[in-house]
Amino acid sequence: MKQITGSFCRTKIALTCILISAACSAIAQQKQALPVIQQVKFKADTTSITRFGAKGDGLFLNTQSINKAIEAVSQKGGGVVLIPSGLWLTGPIELKSNVNLHLKRDAILQFTADFNQYKLVQGNWEGQPAWRNQSPISGVNLQNIAITGAGIIDGNGGAWRMVKKDKLTETQWKTLVASGGVVRADGKMWYPSEKTVKGSNTKNAGVIEPGKTAADYEDIKDFLRPNLVVLTGCKKVLLEGVTFQNSPAWNLHPLLCEDLTLRNLQVKNPWFAQNGDGVDVESCKNVLIEGSTFDVGDDGICIKSGRDEAGRKRGVPTENVIIRNNVVYHAHGGFVIGSEMSGGAKNIWVYNCSFIGTDIGLRFKTTRGRGGIVENIYVNNINMIDIPGEAILFDMYYAAVDPVPLAGEKREAIKTVTVPVTEATPQFRNFYIKDVVANGAEKAIFFRGLPEMNIKDIHLENVTVQSKKGVEIIEASNIFLKNVKVITNDTNPVVHVQNGTNININGLQYKNGAELLFDITGEKTKGVKITGTDVSKAQKTSAFATGVNQSVLEISK
């Protein structure tokens, strides 16, 4: 008997040591040094675009003048190309190494609505190689480049975008229809042209296929909307002070870049702008985004790394990223990872940010087929108000639809099936989120993993959310909620666990008199441990679905 007792004690001590070691490791990971982002440096020489014949009257097309100025400055070893006061109409601009394109505060650089000025080029769209119209501003394999100043860069996106009727007032819709274009047969969508209509009805429109040239895509050209700024394979990049707005699609798209700094930017798109993301950092390394404001039509600050097989084949994660002191107004998500994250994402710090009216606050999304590992994500000091969806969301069933359904929109429930784990199975793991406050949300916290690949090792600490609904944990393991306070209208239940394993909740606070505190379902659920929580304030502590053993829930002081 003594031998058995001694063995038990040794096992208990060993387990305790493992837990302490894991906790220390988690703390150490959160305190590791932030990455260092190398900065740009330019010659003091300044050259105005007017020296090359540019005219700021809003009529003259300045494409050649601006590009000649950039080329000349680059060939001389670099410097500043100045966009002075005025309204400068232009076609696509190609940046060059060692050039700082600088806009005076009262300068507007507006891109033409003449689609003929934009040639079809081989680029990238939503993580896959694709034909697109040339971006208004682009750069490939450059070093030491910048766009700075306090002026405005306008992508004239309204000329390109299709628009849903449900997203406009009646007066706005009538004005849009009267401007020309094509209305869909059901009257619910407006398109700028017949080419846009055809493109919208073409499967995998624009995807590069062997043997096809740009001419083969001419009949859908208008549909292949460009991102406003696309920088590919560039090193030492600075975007600072400028307003980027009204993009045909994504506003800012750095791809395969290193040492990228975005500072004190204003990034804007109409709230109804489809694919109107703020910034999509894709397969980049060493990134700083700080002091900026986003108010856009899709995800605000988004991390990506390619889509499906193409992203896995590229195999370049987005890593070593600092995102701090930013404000996001309207967006589908304030800070987002996914869904095109097939190359992975790791070592990302997000702190001191505010989300105001974003559909979702912290949004981590993926789906089967993506593959990729998202890990080592550190988030703290986040404040949110008026969130129509979830304050914090992890979802591995992303379906490429708006996060908040429109009035009258019906969506089918997810059908859960288990499939084999392959390289196409995505993974979310090792997230550390603390010091989050949200006043107003549809749901406080939502986890939904895959049965074959749970969301795992997620730590939430010091989170306070006022919302309609509480916490939902589905197909997740090793979830740690510490000092989480959810004040909800719907308290039936406060916390729902379905097929969750090793769910640890310490110091949960909730509305006094809650109908049901814990709802436990799913035959795989086990190890739900509640500590430091006063369960006596609830009308009913727990409920269990048929087939679920009540022993899976352990409540202790």
Secondary structure, DSSP 8 states (H G I E B T S, - for coil): -HHHHHHHHHHHHHHHHHHHHHHHHHHHHHTS-----------S-EEEGGGGT---EEEEE-HHHHHHHHHHHHHTT-EEEEE-SEEEEES-EE--TTEEEEE-TTEEEEE-S-GGGS-EEEEEETTEEEEEE--SEEEES-EEEEEEES-EEE--GGGT--EEGGGS-HHHHHHHHHTSSEE-TTSSEEESSHHHHHHHTSTTTTB--TT--GGGGGGGGGGS---SEEEES-EEEEEES-EEE--SS-SEEEES-EEEEEES-EEE--TT-TT--SEEEES-EEEEEES-EEE-SS-SEEEE-B-HHHHHHH---EEEEEEES-EE-SSS-SEEE-SSBTT-EEEEEEEEEEEES-SSSEEEE--TT---EEEEEEEEEEEEEEEEEEEEEEES---SS-SS--TT--------------TT--EEEEEEEEEEEEEEEEEEEEEE-BTTB-EEEEEEEEEEEEESEEEEEESEEEEEEEEEEEEES--S-SEEEES-EEEEEES-EE-TT-S-SEEEE-TT-EEEEEES--GGGSS--EEE-TT--GGGEEE--
